[in-house]
Amino acid sequence: MLALLPFAGFSQSAKSKVSVHPLSAKHSTAAALKTPTSASPAAYCMPALDCTDNDMITNVTFAGINNETTCSPAGYGDFTAITTTDPVLAGSSYPISVTVGTGWPYENVSVWIDYDMNDVFDASEFTYVGNLIDVASGLTLSGSIAIPAGTPNGSYAMRVRVAAVGSDPTDNTLACDITQGYGETEDYTVVVGVAAPTGCLTSPNGAYPSSAFTPACNGTAQSITTAGWAGEYSTVNVTSGTAYTFSVSNAAYFITIGDSTGTTVLASGTGSVTWTATMTGAVRFYVHTDVNCGSGTSATVHTRSVLCGTVPPPPVEPDYGCDQNYTGEPDLANNITKSLNYSVANDFFVPMESEQYIMNTITATMVPLAGGADMSSFDIKILSDSGTKTPGAVIHTITGVVPTTVTTLPDTFAGYATYAVTLDMGNYSLPVNAAADTRYWVSLQATSASSPASSIYWIGYKYVEGWVTASNYQSTDNGATYTQIIYASAPGQHYDSIWSIDAECALAAVNEAGSREVSYYPNPVRDYLTINSKKTIETVHVYNVAGQKMPVSSKIVNGKLDMSKLTPGVYIISTILEGGKNESFKVIKK
């Protein structure tokens, strides 16, 4: 063993043990209390030190780790199977103590934690614990390790190193050193994460209600029960990755979210608890009067509710043009509006810009069920709006309308074919309100050549209650009264049947001053655009949206402009009136 030297002969710049003293033949013979592996974890560097002359780690204590050892084989101990058990949280500091052997007056202790998980103990991940001076017996050095703020939850490799060198708080590059000679290295695992919550998993009053509750997750709080007691729980079905807010009407009551068996606390808090589900399945929503798990009787009655998801944004307001097609996305598994010789009504709009609105056709999507429904004819009614977004008085009726086309759709419902049925409206002209878009209602009632008539189901699409301004209405008394139809597959969901209305609008062209001289229809146009003017139209030019002039005659023939040879798209019609006045407007070519 090295002869004892005066402490005054050593300083911060003292040479390392290997430079002044050869390896001693005297080795430690104490048995190790823990048996490490002799190779470092995969991907990490393998250090090389000699701890046989008592330059070693005899204990590491940190966040629940308390590991006593002697000299590890080849000076390296892989204790990564030993993990921290006390909570280690990002942004906090935790004490560490390392007890060293008696091999050399200077035993320098350092720690690295691989925070970036790149399998390298970087200099930036270094913590200097300190240096001990004692030649008679080993001492324990205490310091602290600060876990950087923002460190994600997870498991991190921690390397603890003691070396027989003079103290140097900046020496952060020796995690993988193989030249130092005397010392020992040990690796552990640090688990960074939120402390496990505490809570109350007792339920002397049992479960209520008896069935599991599945929230709709539409951004609104939903009541599980309004008659809950303290000391009981409700079962709630959750989906992994979704955030849930569990609330109780008494803000002083204590909430615990437990697993489906009531053995593990997942979250807890007073009055309200927000928890992001880590699994899909059932959880228990416990309520107690306080954190001491107080229960109660009818005197503790309260409401339990849960909120998840976000309120859906309002749909984009339709562009109320001549063609109106509110199809949505049909869900053939659920969304059939049932009808048996019923009248089914939907709303549509006449745009305020119109000078004339002529209805050409109506197309409805439907399922005639087996048993004779042949869609032989339909009765059509046009109704005003009641003022409360419901069908009002009948203003026009067409009976016995035979479909002009019946198109088989690619999807089926419950094995039955689905169809798009088009009905001719006879160019019916609706009144126009120049001050506002006007809501009207169209009602269809199917008749059948079969006797008795059988069911026709109207295909619909789903929407979330609260945003749609109107929905499907049904009449069981031949249109005398109408009732809103709600077939919900989940709370807050309704269905609206699929309609398409093809019409022609005579829209007024407006010049810069706002006065109207020209009107035109139809828009969209297929072949000929009718243009009416209070003044003589001298010239007409047609431009595409890029400003290129189209090869169209500049003359109006019998009040019509021939656009049949133009490709479908959007065009600007520029009219030069008597006196040189110009009015332009936009049309869509089908």
Disulfide bonds with the S-S distance in Angstrom:
Cys45-Cys176 1.79
Cys51-Cys71 1.93
Cys200-Cys293 2.14
Cys217-Cys308 2.00
Cys322-Cys505 2.09
